[in-house]
Structures are given as structure tokens and as C-alpha cells.
Amino acid sequence: MKSSVLSRLSALVDRQAESKRQRTTDHEPQTTTRMYQPQKVRLFIKPFCGWCAHAMDWLDNQGIKYDVFDVIADEKAYEEMYRLSGQTQAPVIEVDGRILADFGARELAAFWKRLEQQ
């Protein structure tokens, strides 16, 4: 019994690892479902930020193209994020001039829905 549970867990971990390896590094969309496709999306992140990773996963899963700016490695990106949002917390996303700051995937989905309705 234990070995079959372990086998299933091992297979699940292997599938998840393979899924992560298949992600593109340039943040091109991976799905065929299309949502609102803005002209310009900029995502300001901090490395090892869980909320930032969730935001990138959400955007990737929705097939949305975006540019990523690491505000820890790039001082100009940090200054731009602060100028746009008035804060130092990440993530911050700019979608065609509209800003959402310090958010999780749920807030990002609601923000995107509002964009689609405009």
C-alpha cells in the first residue's frame, strides 16, 4: 500500500517538474485561450517573491505576453516601479498605462476582468 502511494506521489512530482521545465523563459503565452491582449504589459518583480511567481504563472496560463523587470537587480526598474505605484512592494503590473500594485493572483484576475469590460 505504501509503495503505491509513494509511486503515485513520485509520478505527480515528476509531472509537476516536467511542467515547470516546459515553461518558456521569455514569457510567451503557453495556452491557446486568448484573453484581453493589451499593447504593453510590464511586470515589476522581486526574486523569490511568491506573489510575483503567482502573477507570472497567472499571466502565462492566460496566454498574456509581458515584460519582466527585476527591481532588485535593476535600480532603474525599481525607480520606475516606485514612480508608477508610489510604493516599494512587488509585484506591480502596468497594463497599457493602468497600474495594479501589491497584489495576488485573485486581485490580478479581478483587475483583468475590469480591463476586459472597458
Secondary structure, DSSP 8 states (H G I E B T S, - for coil): -HHHHHHHHHHHHHHHHHHHHTS-SS-----S------S-EEEEE-TT-HHHHHHHHHHHHHT---EEEETTT-HHHHHHHHHHHSSS-S-EEEETTEEEES--HHHHHHHHHHHHH-
